[in-house]
Amino acid sequence: MESIGEKLRTTRTQKGYSIEQVARDTHIAKRFVEAMENEDFDVFPGEPYLLGFLRTYAEFLDLDSQEVVSLYKNLKIQEQP
């Protein structure tokens, strides 16, 4: 199964967007765009920010934002001991 970061990065490159362009058009800081693509979720100040950014980024890329958020939530469930 494709990871969240791979899905975002692959779609962004297929559409020909740079990280800088995504950051500018979505108003999400470049470091957070990179963190989402690298699945470095500890960078975010809180989960509500992360979920909002994932939705915004997914919608910008014309992806199903609910699916992307669900992928993240499933990942979090798997990480719990």
N, C-alpha and C positions, 0 to 999 in steps of 0.2 A: 504494500500500500504506500502511496506517495505521501511524504510528510508535508506538514503545513508549510514549512520553509521552502521546500522544493516546489510545491504547487505555486506559491507566490512568486518565487524567483523565475520559474519556467514561464509562467504566464506573462510576467513583466517583460522578460527578454523577447518572447514571441511577439509582443505588441510594440517592441522597440522603445520602451521607456527606460530612461536612466533612473538611478536611485534619486538623484538630485531633482529630476522632473517630478517623480512621485511625491517627494517631500514637499515640493513647492505647490503642487496641485491639490494635495490632500491636507496640507497644513499640519503634517506629522513630521516631527524633527527627523532629520536624516539618520541619526543614531538609532531611533526607534524603528525606522523602516529596515535598517540593516539588522537590528536585533530580531525582528520578526522573521526575516529570511534565514537568519542563523539559528533560530529557535532558542535565543538567549533571553528567556522570559524573565529572568531575575533582574534585568536592567530596568524594568518598568516600575513606577512608583506604587503601583497597586493593580490588582486584577481588573477592577472596573476600567482603568485606562487601557490596559492591554486588550480587553474585549472590545472596547469602542474603537481602538486603532485597527484591530483585526477586521471588524465590520467595515470600517471606512475604506481600508486598503482593498478588501475583497470586492466591495461595490465599485471602487475605482477601476478595478481590473475586469469588471463584469463577471465576477464569480458569484456563486451562491454564498452570501455572507453567513447564512444559517449553517450551511455545511462546514464552512471554515471554523466557525465558533464551536460547532459540535466536535470537529476533529481535535481542537484544542482541549475541550472538556474531557474527551475520551483519553487523551494523552495524560491529563492531570490525574484521572482515575487510575490509570495504569501505574503511575509513579508513586501512588500512596502505598505505604507498607501494609 
